[in-house]
Amino acid sequence: MIILRSRAEIEKIRTSCAIVAEILDELVVNIRPGVTTWDLNAISEDLTATKHAKPAFKGYNGYPFALCASVNEEVVHGMPSKKRRLKAGDIIGLDFGVVVDGYYGDAAVTVAVGAITEAAVNLCTVTEECLYEGIARAVSGNHLSDISHAIQDYVEKRGFSVVRDFVGHGIGQHLHESPQVPNYGPPGRGVKLKPGMVLAIEPMINAGSPEVEILEDEWTAVTLDRELSAHFEHTIAVTENGPLILTARKNQFTKLYG
């Protein structure tokens, strides 16, 4: 069942989303060679506590961390580790969420570690741009798959591939709610979008093939061909006046890539 949220509920979701955005901004400025993904998780947990929120991911289906930190060929659900030390040329996807007063926020960003290759810059740029292509279709009266198709079309025209194994989702009083929001598919399919729908749109885009596999930790998804992958996500609300990005970051338009 798809729940249409009231304006008051959307404001509660916005509160959680604002905290997510602030913490992602702080994580981004801490990305540098030598930092471990364990360090980044610790920062996210500390900041969450100071804001009187709870990590959305920690304990979810047994996941033990507040942050998903996915490096290079890791697509999503990368598990923080004291052994995973970032080095110049890496890219890292930071996926993070919180819950406040029973309402969730969720977002992701991919960040460069120092200078990265032109190919990596292009992958990250296209992945971020396709997110906004999808968000632009989150308009009342459109179909859900209009979002999906816009993302796929933008990505594949630029020579990259869309991961099929993981999709976006509704969000509100649970981290994952109906409907699922694929990043691929034909337009004009699925439910019609209505004001009050709150969606986490999150394209995961690979430099090579779209296939992925899960590592032995039973969480970390990596590209099957070990090519790079990038991930961006926003929580948005469908409104009478168009899509409203609830996880917009203050440093959204800073130079993230190199």
PAVEXKOL-114799 format. One record per residue (C-alpha): residue number from 1; residue in three letters; x, y, z. Coordinates in Angstrom, 3 decimals, decimal comma. Layout:
N
+-----+------+----------+----------+----------+
|  nr | rest |       px |       py |       pz |
+-----+------+----------+----------+----------+
| NUM |  ALA |        X |        Y |        Z |
...
+-----+------+----------+----------+----------+
This chain:
258
+-----+------+----------+----------+----------+
|  nr | rest |       px |       py |       pz |
+-----+------+----------+----------+----------+
|   1 |  MET |    0,000 |    0,000 |    0,000 |
|   2 |  ILE |    1,295 |    3,445 |   -0,946 |
|   3 |  ILE |    0,771 |    5,981 |    1,829 |
|   4 |  LEU |    0,047 |    9,595 |    0,916 |
|   5 |  ARG |    1,672 |   11,750 |    3,570 |
|   6 |  SER |    0,084 |   14,866 |    5,009 |
|   7 |  ARG |    1,945 |   18,171 |    5,000 |
|   8 |  ALA |    2,646 |   17,677 |    8,708 |
|   9 |  GLU |    4,130 |   14,245 |    8,045 |
|  10 |  ILE |    6,250 |   15,570 |    5,187 |
|  11 |  GLU |    7,623 |   18,198 |    7,566 |
|  12 |  LYS |    8,601 |   15,429 |    9,987 |
|  13 |  ILE |   10,321 |   13,545 |    7,166 |
|  14 |  ARG |   12,009 |   16,803 |    6,154 |
|  15 |  THR |   13,417 |   17,129 |    9,688 |
|  16 |  SER |   15,087 |   13,731 |    9,392 |
|  17 |  CYS |   16,237 |   14,497 |    5,864 |
|  18 |  ALA |   17,838 |   17,771 |    6,962 |
|  19 |  ILE |   19,921 |   15,864 |    9,513 |
|  20 |  VAL |   20,943 |   13,345 |    6,852 |
|  21 |  ALA |   22,035 |   16,184 |    4,577 |
|  22 |  GLU |   24,049 |   17,899 |    7,316 |
|  23 |  ILE |   25,846 |   14,693 |    8,251 |
|  24 |  LEU |   26,610 |   13,833 |    4,629 |
|  25 |  ASP |   28,102 |   17,308 |    4,220 |
|  26 |  GLU |   30,330 |   16,687 |    7,224 |
|  27 |  LEU |   31,366 |   13,270 |    5,932 |
|  28 |  VAL |   32,259 |   14,740 |    2,535 |
|  29 |  VAL |   34,699 |   17,244 |    4,060 |
|  30 |  ASN |   36,353 |   14,396 |    5,956 |
|  31 |  ILE |   37,094 |   12,385 |    2,809 |
|  32 |  ARG |   40,850 |   12,289 |    2,247 |
|  33 |  PRO |   43,606 |    9,719 |    1,669 |
|  34 |  GLY |   44,381 |    7,774 |    4,826 |
|  35 |  VAL |   40,902 |    7,937 |    6,356 |
|  36 |  THR |   39,300 |    4,553 |    6,970 |
|  37 |  THR |   35,691 |    3,722 |    6,289 |
|  38 |  TRP |   35,525 |    2,820 |    9,993 |
|  39 |  ASP |   36,478 |    6,427 |   10,823 |
|  40 |  LEU |   33,663 |    7,707 |    8,610 |
|  41 |  ASN |   31,133 |    5,450 |   10,289 |
|  42 |  ALA |   32,271 |    6,709 |   13,705 |
|  43 |  ILE |   31,797 |   10,312 |   12,583 |
|  44 |  SER |   28,294 |    9,536 |   11,325 |
|  45 |  GLU |   27,332 |    7,846 |   14,602 |
|  46 |  ASP |   28,704 |   10,668 |   16,746 |
|  47 |  LEU |   26,939 |   13,357 |   14,724 |
|  48 |  THR |   23,672 |   11,423 |   14,765 |
|  49 |  ALA |   23,794 |   11,254 |   18,550 |
|  50 |  THR |   24,460 |   14,992 |   18,874 |
|  51 |  LYS |   21,336 |   15,678 |   16,799 |
|  52 |  HIS |   19,192 |   13,405 |   18,991 |
|  53 |  ALA |   18,444 |   11,113 |   16,071 |
|  54 |  LYS |   18,923 |    7,391 |   15,530 |
|  55 |  PRO |   20,827 |    5,719 |   12,661 |
|  56 |  ALA |   18,316 |    4,288 |   10,208 |
|  57 |  PHE |   20,546 |    1,496 |    8,948 |
|  58 |  LYS |   22,095 |    0,190 |   12,160 |
|  59 |  GLY |   20,296 |   -3,014 |   13,102 |
|  60 |  TYR |   18,202 |   -3,003 |    9,921 |
|  61 |  ASN |   17,959 |   -6,673 |    8,932 |
|  62 |  GLY |   21,061 |   -7,175 |   11,085 |
|  63 |  TYR |   23,260 |   -4,533 |    9,416 |
|  64 |  PRO |   25,766 |   -3,516 |   12,134 |
|  65 |  PHE |   26,729 |    0,029 |   11,064 |
|  66 |  ALA |   25,167 |    3,476 |   10,719 |
|  67 |  LEU |   26,824 |    4,132 |    7,354 |
|  68 |  CYS |   27,189 |    2,229 |    4,097 |
|  69 |  ALA |   30,593 |    3,119 |    2,622 |
|  70 |  SER |   31,120 |    1,614 |   -0,835 |
|  71 |  VAL |   34,534 |    2,085 |   -2,478 |
|  72 |  ASN |   35,298 |    1,842 |   -6,206 |
|  73 |  GLU |   33,735 |   -1,390 |   -7,513 |
|  74 |  GLU |   31,447 |   -1,655 |   -4,472 |
|  75 |  VAL |   27,942 |   -0,726 |   -5,603 |
|  76 |  VAL |   26,037 |   -0,458 |   -2,309 |
|  77 |  HIS |   26,034 |   -1,708 |    1,284 |
|  78 |  GLY |   29,798 |   -1,491 |    1,702 |
|  79 |  MET |   30,588 |   -2,338 |    5,321 |
|  80 |  PRO |   32,911 |    0,048 |    7,191 |
|  81 |  SER |   36,242 |   -1,500 |    8,159 |
|  82 |  LYS |   39,362 |   -0,461 |   10,068 |
|  83 |  LYS |   41,320 |   -2,132 |    7,272 |
|  84 |  ARG |   39,737 |   -0,171 |    4,406 |
|  85 |  ARG |   41,906 |    2,942 |    4,194 |
|  86 |  LEU |   41,059 |    5,386 |    1,412 |
|  87 |  LYS |   43,722 |    6,272 |   -1,100 |
|  88 |  ALA |   44,053 |    8,973 |   -3,725 |
|  89 |  GLY |   42,126 |    8,041 |   -6,871 |
|  90 |  ASP |   39,356 |    6,142 |   -5,077 |
|  91 |  ILE |   35,694 |    7,031 |   -5,258 |
|  92 |  ILE |   33,448 |    6,302 |   -2,295 |
|  93 |  GLY |   29,677 |    6,096 |   -2,092 |
|  94 |  LEU |   28,250 |    7,283 |    1,234 |
|  95 |  ASP |   24,710 |    6,049 |    1,902 |
|  96 |  PHE |   23,183 |    7,261 |    5,155 |
|  97 |  GLY |   19,853 |    7,612 |    6,910 |
|  98 |  VAL |   18,333 |    8,600 |   10,241 |
|  99 |  VAL |   15,020 |    8,316 |   12,022 |
| 100 |  VAL |   13,568 |   11,101 |   14,191 |
| 101 |  ASP |   10,240 |   10,805 |   15,999 |
| 102 |  GLY |    9,377 |    7,762 |   13,900 |
| 103 |  TYR |   10,044 |    9,312 |   10,474 |
| 104 |  TYR |   12,953 |    8,430 |    8,190 |
| 105 |  GLY |   15,319 |   10,271 |    5,860 |
| 106 |  ASP |   17,757 |    8,654 |    3,421 |
| 107 |  ALA |   20,328 |    9,943 |    0,918 |
| 108 |  ALA |   23,594 |    9,031 |   -0,780 |
| 109 |  VAL |   26,481 |   10,759 |   -2,529 |
| 110 |  THR |   29,615 |    9,529 |   -4,304 |
| 111 |  VAL |   32,793 |   11,455 |   -3,552 |
| 112 |  ALA |   36,314 |   11,544 |   -4,973 |
| 113 |  VAL |   39,331 |   10,841 |   -2,811 |
| 114 |  GLY |   41,833 |   13,378 |   -4,091 |
| 115 |  ALA |   42,340 |   13,490 |   -7,859 |
| 116 |  ILE |   40,514 |   10,807 |   -9,818 |
| 117 |  THR |   40,576 |    9,726 |  -13,439 |
| 118 |  GLU |   38,550 |   11,446 |  -16,121 |
| 119 |  ALA |   36,574 |    8,226 |  -16,555 |
| 120 |  ALA |   35,674 |    8,219 |  -12,854 |
| 121 |  VAL |   34,674 |   11,885 |  -12,989 |
| 122 |  ASN |   32,421 |   11,144 |  -15,948 |
| 123 |  LEU |   30,773 |    8,203 |  -14,175 |
| 124 |  CYS |   30,095 |   10,238 |  -11,026 |
| 125 |  THR |   28,831 |   13,217 |  -12,992 |
| 126 |  VAL |   26,429 |   11,162 |  -15,115 |
| 127 |  THR |   25,150 |    9,325 |  -12,038 |
| 128 |  GLU |   24,387 |   12,575 |  -10,221 |
| 129 |  GLU |   22,836 |   14,127 |  -13,308 |
| 130 |  CYS |   20,595 |   11,134 |  -13,971 |
| 131 |  LEU |   19,250 |   11,419 |  -10,426 |
| 132 |  TYR |   18,004 |   14,912 |  -11,230 |
| 133 |  GLU |   16,611 |   13,698 |  -14,543 |
| 134 |  GLY |   14,522 |   11,227 |  -12,567 |
| 135 |  ILE |   13,503 |   13,748 |   -9,923 |
| 136 |  ALA |   12,306 |   16,125 |  -12,640 |
| 137 |  ARG |    9,696 |   13,487 |  -13,649 |
| 138 |  ALA |    8,360 |   13,106 |  -10,093 |
| 139 |  VAL |    5,347 |   15,210 |  -10,991 |
| 140 |  SER |    1,746 |   14,578 |  -10,004 |
| 141 |  GLY |   -0,022 |   12,828 |  -12,885 |
| 142 |  ASN |    3,104 |   11,188 |  -14,281 |
| 143 |  HIS |    3,603 |    7,460 |  -13,945 |
| 144 |  LEU |    6,170 |    5,996 |  -11,581 |
| 145 |  SER |    8,104 |    4,482 |  -14,478 |
| 146 |  ASP |    8,551 |    7,919 |  -16,041 |
| 147 |  ILE |   11,169 |    8,441 |  -13,315 |
| 148 |  SER |   12,734 |    5,077 |  -14,083 |
| 149 |  HIS |   12,857 |    5,599 |  -17,830 |
| 150 |  ALA |   14,382 |    9,066 |  -17,575 |
| 151 |  ILE |   17,251 |    7,685 |  -15,498 |
| 152 |  GLN |   17,915 |    4,708 |  -17,766 |
| 153 |  ASP |   17,702 |    6,736 |  -20,962 |
| 154 |  TYR |   20,117 |    9,390 |  -19,687 |
| 155 |  VAL |   22,638 |    6,818 |  -18,466 |
| 156 |  GLU |   22,664 |    4,440 |  -21,402 |
| 157 |  LYS |   23,000 |    7,229 |  -23,956 |
| 158 |  ARG |   26,268 |    8,077 |  -22,206 |
| 159 |  GLY |   27,660 |    4,551 |  -22,309 |
| 160 |  PHE |   27,034 |    3,411 |  -18,732 |
| 161 |  SER |   24,753 |    0,727 |  -17,305 |
| 162 |  VAL |   21,997 |    0,723 |  -14,702 |
| 163 |  VAL |   22,062 |   -1,755 |  -11,830 |
| 164 |  ARG |   18,875 |   -3,832 |  -11,776 |
| 165 |  ASP |   19,362 |   -5,698 |   -8,507 |
| 166 |  PHE |   18,726 |   -2,684 |   -6,269 |
| 167 |  VAL |   16,087 |    0,013 |   -6,601 |
| 168 |  GLY |   14,720 |    3,089 |   -4,889 |
| 169 |  HIS |   11,709 |    2,999 |   -2,603 |
| 170 |  GLY |    9,001 |    4,784 |   -0,750 |
| 171 |  ILE |    9,980 |    6,105 |    2,671 |
| 172 |  GLY |    8,203 |    7,509 |    5,701 |
| 173 |  GLN |    7,512 |    5,669 |    8,928 |
| 174 |  HIS |    9,618 |    2,789 |    7,630 |
| 175 |  LEU |   12,935 |    2,944 |    5,830 |
| 176 |  HIS |   11,561 |    0,961 |    2,896 |
| 177 |  GLU |    7,934 |    1,382 |    1,909 |
| 178 |  SER |    5,900 |    0,947 |   -1,268 |
| 179 |  PRO |    6,393 |    1,627 |   -4,078 |
| 180 |  GLN |    9,690 |    0,329 |   -5,362 |
| 181 |  VAL |   11,358 |    2,836 |   -7,698 |
| 182 |  PRO |   13,469 |    1,059 |  -10,341 |
| 183 |  ASN |   16,102 |    2,999 |  -12,267 |
| 184 |  TYR |   15,123 |    1,362 |  -15,556 |
| 185 |  GLY |   12,060 |    0,504 |  -17,596 |
| 186 |  PRO |    9,667 |    1,896 |  -20,225 |
| 187 |  PRO |    7,747 |    5,124 |  -19,547 |
| 188 |  GLY |    4,049 |    5,307 |  -18,762 |
| 189 |  ARG |    3,886 |    2,277 |  -16,481 |
| 190 |  GLY |    3,066 |    1,757 |  -12,821 |
| 191 |  VAL |    1,053 |    3,867 |  -10,456 |
| 192 |  LYS |    0,283 |    7,490 |  -11,159 |
| 193 |  LEU |    2,169 |    9,895 |   -8,938 |
| 194 |  LYS |    0,105 |   11,898 |   -6,453 |
| 195 |  PRO |    0,856 |   14,696 |   -3,986 |
| 196 |  GLY |    1,896 |   13,196 |   -0,662 |
| 197 |  MET |    4,036 |   10,416 |   -2,099 |
| 198 |  VAL |    7,528 |   10,419 |   -0,599 |
| 199 |  LEU |   10,206 |    8,562 |   -2,561 |
| 200 |  ALA |   13,878 |    7,755 |   -2,171 |
| 201 |  ILE |   15,224 |    7,859 |   -5,719 |
| 202 |  GLU |   18,680 |    6,290 |   -5,944 |
| 203 |  PRO |   20,377 |    5,386 |   -9,226 |
| 204 |  MET |   23,324 |    3,003 |   -8,970 |
| 205 |  ILE |   25,312 |    3,211 |  -12,176 |
| 206 |  ASN |   28,181 |    1,015 |  -13,382 |
| 207 |  ALA |   31,027 |    1,852 |  -15,707 |
| 208 |  GLY |   30,852 |   -1,660 |  -17,178 |
| 209 |  SER |   28,091 |   -4,260 |  -17,118 |
| 210 |  PRO |   25,066 |   -3,951 |  -14,822 |
| 211 |  GLU |   25,629 |   -7,308 |  -13,108 |
| 212 |  VAL |   26,566 |   -7,423 |   -9,430 |
| 213 |  GLU |   27,417 |  -10,029 |   -6,836 |
| 214 |  ILE |   27,329 |  -10,105 |   -3,026 |
| 215 |  LEU |   30,565 |  -10,681 |   -1,115 |
| 216 |  GLU |   31,032 |  -13,187 |    1,705 |
| 217 |  ASP |   30,029 |  -10,614 |    4,324 |
| 218 |  GLU |   26,512 |  -11,053 |    2,862 |
| 219 |  TRP |   26,090 |   -7,277 |    2,503 |
| 220 |  THR |   28,624 |   -5,671 |    0,182 |
| 221 |  ALA |   27,446 |   -5,660 |   -3,438 |
| 222 |  VAL |   30,211 |   -5,310 |   -6,037 |
| 223 |  THR |   30,236 |   -5,096 |   -9,812 |
| 224 |  LEU |   30,674 |   -8,526 |  -11,333 |
| 225 |  ASP |   33,354 |   -7,219 |  -13,723 |
| 226 |  ARG |   34,976 |   -5,131 |  -10,937 |
| 227 |  GLU |   34,529 |   -1,907 |  -12,887 |
| 228 |  LEU |   33,669 |    1,281 |  -10,975 |
| 229 |  SER |   30,177 |    2,033 |   -9,678 |
| 230 |  ALA |   28,612 |    5,283 |   -8,416 |
| 231 |  HIS |   25,510 |    5,965 |   -6,320 |
| 232 |  PHE |   23,482 |    9,115 |   -5,630 |
| 233 |  GLU |   20,183 |    9,382 |   -3,752 |
| 234 |  HIS |   17,669 |   11,974 |   -2,603 |
| 235 |  THR |   14,470 |   11,649 |   -0,624 |
| 236 |  ILE |   11,804 |   13,707 |   -2,393 |
| 237 |  ALA |    8,137 |   14,529 |   -1,930 |
| 238 |  VAL |    5,645 |   14,768 |   -4,769 |
| 239 |  THR |    3,699 |   18,010 |   -4,295 |
| 240 |  GLU |    1,082 |   20,034 |   -6,142 |
| 241 |  ASN |    3,927 |   22,304 |   -7,279 |
| 242 |  GLY |    6,337 |   19,610 |   -8,431 |
| 243 |  PRO |    9,034 |   17,544 |   -6,723 |
| 244 |  LEU |   10,463 |   18,799 |   -3,430 |
| 245 |  ILE |   13,972 |   17,573 |   -2,555 |
| 246 |  LEU |   13,962 |   16,934 |    1,195 |
| 247 |  THR |   17,639 |   15,920 |    1,484 |
| 248 |  ALA |   19,130 |   18,897 |   -0,376 |
| 249 |  ARG |   22,606 |   19,611 |    1,010 |
| 250 |  LYS |   24,106 |   23,041 |    1,619 |
| 251 |  ASN |   27,265 |   21,942 |   -0,190 |
| 252 |  GLN |   25,367 |   20,240 |   -3,005 |
| 253 |  PHE |   27,100 |   22,184 |   -5,725 |
| 254 |  THR |   30,638 |   22,164 |   -4,360 |
| 255 |  LYS |   33,256 |   20,426 |   -6,448 |
| 256 |  LEU |   33,141 |   16,812 |   -5,318 |
| 257 |  TYR |   35,242 |   15,183 |   -7,990 |
| 258 |  GLY |   38,943 |   15,872 |   -7,548 |
+-----+------+----------+----------+----------+
